[in-house]
Amino acid sequence: MHSLDEFAWAKLATLDQAQLRRAPVMTARSGIWVERDGRRLLSFSCNDYLNLSQHPAVIKAAIAAAEQYGVGAGASRLVTGNHPLYAELETRLARMKGTEAACVFGSGYLANAGIIPALVGPDDLILVDELSHACIHAGAKLSGAQLYRYRHRDVGHADALLAEHRALHPHALIATDGVFSMDGDLAPLAGLTAIAQRYDAWLLTDDAHGLGVVGGGRGSTFAGGRADVPLQMGTLSKAVGAYGGYLCASAAVVALMQTRARPFIYSTGLPPPVVAAAIAALDLIARQPDYTGEPLRKARLFARALDLPEAQSAIVPVIIGEATAALAASKRLEKEGLLVVAIRPPTVPVGTARLRFSFTALHPDAEIERLAAIVRDCVLGRALS
Ligand SMILES: Cc1ncc(COP(=O)(O)O)c(C=O)c1O
């Protein structure tokens, strides 16, 4: 056997042993329903929180853009890939987030891999919430800045790290999920903005799961009064239902990204139909703030039925512990016609494998009550009261 394949098989065998191997499963999606292995399942594992990926107005916009501009951008935005729809998308994003400007990237992951190293380098300091998304950790590592992970949502710990290290570095960045992707809780933005100001540190929030869901649809910055967050990044792939990443910030920072963020410079622009779809979806979000409250209302219904802590976003985790047990719980729900994917390390810390429930505006309340009853019976092992 070629040494390369030997290496790959050995790695895979180790992962198999720990039940940590993952592979994509063929899934056909139609609204809140999915088809897997010939079975129709009700899905609670999709980030299309407002179901906009399949909204007729969004689809229509994508088709019109494909007809007018084609399906590919053809080049990086700094070459010839900057088709006219980009300006409209960026204007809408900036308006929604209340910033001077916005900059669209190829994806949310690429955005953080580009933004962070464009702002801080090896002489600088970066503090990251330990449960932040992998792309924040990737951006932090790529930057070469001195990295400290503070305990989850622990402003006191971040404060102590700044007190100890800030003076040694010309610039400092604090980076956190606005809504934590695997836990559904919110970053303590009031506390973080206060320490950012005190130590002259720049605060970046990743609002992948906040836009369209909390703060009247405007995201986590607007969830508890307006927080002063100079770097609001996120993705267009979840509640917006399309694809792409963004940064909303000052005009100066956005201009810097356009000339220094490597994924912006060295990657082809997004396909025009995707940009058009995002514009149409943002339009719907801006015009229907009440509708954006629906996923959170559903998540709260579920959490309340199971006596879990009150949901703060569309995401509700039920922590199981070991990866094997989480997989078994997921399989058990699948038998009942429910798709709830088990989340295992390294996506979550070892010993905290879980079922991650995500709720969308279209999940009927009755189905959520049924789900809660099944989870109570089959996963938590508690009898129905
Ligand atoms: C918090 C967070 N940030 C960033 C991303 C990456 O966004 P994208 O899918 O657009 O790469 C995700 C999820 O995929 C996420 O959950």
The ligand as an ORCA input file, in Angstrom:
! r2SCAN-3c Opt
* xyz 0 1
  C     -20.092     30.784     14.674
  C     -19.788     30.413     13.256
  N     -18.928     31.170     12.564
  C     -18.621     30.892     11.299
  C     -19.168     29.818     10.645
  C     -18.744     29.534      9.244
  O     -19.601     30.147      8.343
  P     -19.639     29.604      6.837
  O     -20.492     28.382      6.859
  O     -20.228     30.729      6.062
  O     -18.236     29.304      6.460
  C     -20.077     28.997     11.332
  C     -20.740     27.829     10.734
  O     -20.566     27.276      9.763
  C     -20.388     29.298     12.660
  O     -21.224     28.521     13.348
*
